[in-house]
Every structure is written in structure tokens, then in C-alpha cells.
Amino acid sequence: MSDAALNQEKEQLLEDVRPVLTSTETLLGASTDEGGEKAKELRKRVTENLQVAKARLVQAEQAIVGKAKVAAKVTDQYVHENPWKSIGIAA
């Protein structure tokens, strides 16, 4: 997978997830005035799930960036070791 494709995949993932997280945080904040034991328990579970989702998003972002760096390094190494083949492939 190329660097551009990995970056595009990363950006799409972030664009998809960030609004959901933001909306959930907003909803959670708006519901803090609601009382009752069930509402408190629900808010607690939503908060925990939101924290897990954020952590997973960070992990996914780090994994994608790591893969992109590895791909770039391998590509750079190949081009330096095989300049004429690289020119032929590019042509």
C-alpha cells in the first residue's frame, strides 16, 4: 500500500470517527442534568466506552503512521539499491 493510500485511509478513518466522538461527548454533557440511578450508570458506561474508542483511534492512527513510515523506508531503500529498475518502473 502506498504512502498516499495509507494517508488517505488514515484521514478517512479520522473524518469518520471524530464527529461520532464529538457528538457522543456533547450528548453526554447535555445529559448530566438528568437524574436517576439508571441515567448515572448509563453515563458512566458511555464515558468508559468513549475513552476506549478514543484510545483505539489513537492506536489505529499510530499503526497507520508506522506502516506508512515502514513502506516509505522500504521504498527509499529499494530505489537507492536499484536506481535503474526504479526509473524503468516509473516510466
C-alpha positions as CSV (number, residue, x, y, z in Angstrom):
1,M,0.0,0.0,0.0
2,S,1.5,3.4,-1.0
3,D,2.1,6.3,1.4
4,A,-0.7,8.3,-0.3
5,A,-3.2,5.5,0.1
6,L,-2.2,5.0,3.8
7,N,-2.5,8.7,4.5
8,Q,-5.9,8.8,2.7
9,E,-7.1,5.8,4.7
10,K,-6.0,7.4,7.9
11,E,-7.6,10.7,7.1
12,Q,-10.9,9.0,6.2
13,L,-10.9,7.0,9.4
14,L,-10.3,10.1,11.4
15,E,-13.0,12.0,9.5
16,D,-15.5,9.2,10.2
17,V,-14.8,8.7,13.9
18,R,-14.2,12.3,15.1
19,P,-17.7,13.5,14.6
20,V,-19.1,10.5,16.3
21,L,-16.9,11.0,19.3
22,T,-17.7,14.7,19.4
23,S,-21.4,14.1,19.2
24,T,-21.2,11.5,21.9
25,E,-19.3,13.9,24.2
26,T,-21.9,16.6,23.5
27,L,-24.8,14.2,24.2
28,L,-23.1,13.0,27.4
29,G,-22.6,16.6,28.6
30,A,-26.2,17.5,27.9
31,S,-27.5,14.6,29.8
32,T,-25.6,15.4,33.0
33,D,-28.7,17.2,34.4
34,E,-30.8,14.1,34.1
35,G,-31.2,12.2,37.4
36,G,-31.8,8.7,38.4
37,E,-29.6,5.8,39.1
38,K,-30.1,4.2,35.6
39,A,-29.1,7.5,33.9
40,K,-26.0,7.8,36.1
41,E,-25.0,4.2,35.2
42,L,-25.6,4.8,31.5
43,R,-23.5,8.0,31.6
44,K,-20.7,6.0,33.3
45,R,-20.8,3.2,30.7
46,V,-20.9,5.7,27.8
47,T,-18.0,7.6,29.3
48,E,-15.9,4.5,29.6
49,N,-16.8,3.3,26.1
50,L,-15.9,6.8,24.8
51,Q,-12.5,6.6,26.4
52,V,-11.9,3.2,24.9
53,A,-12.9,4.4,21.5
54,K,-10.5,7.4,21.7
55,A,-7.7,5.1,22.8
56,R,-8.4,2.7,19.9
57,L,-8.5,5.6,17.5
58,V,-5.1,6.8,18.7
59,Q,-3.7,3.2,18.4
60,A,-5.1,2.9,14.9
61,E,-3.6,6.2,13.9
62,Q,-0.2,5.2,15.3
63,A,-0.4,1.9,13.5
64,I,-1.2,3.5,10.2
65,V,1.6,6.1,10.6
66,G,4.0,3.3,11.5
67,K,3.1,1.3,8.4
68,A,3.4,4.3,6.2
69,K,6.9,5.0,7.6
70,V,8.0,1.4,7.0
71,A,6.6,1.5,3.5
72,A,8.4,4.7,2.8
73,K,11.7,3.4,4.2
74,V,11.5,0.2,2.2
75,T,10.7,2.1,-1.0
76,D,13.5,4.5,-0.4
77,Q,15.9,1.7,0.2
78,Y,14.8,-0.2,-2.9
79,V,15.2,2.9,-5.1
80,H,18.7,3.6,-3.8
81,E,19.7,-0.1,-4.3
82,N,18.0,-0.3,-7.7
83,P,18.0,3.1,-9.4
84,W,17.8,1.9,-12.9
85,K,15.0,-0.5,-12.2
86,S,13.2,2.2,-10.3
87,I,13.5,4.5,-13.3
88,G,12.1,1.7,-15.6
89,I,9.2,1.1,-13.2
90,A,8.4,4.8,-13.1
91,A,8.5,5.1,-16.8
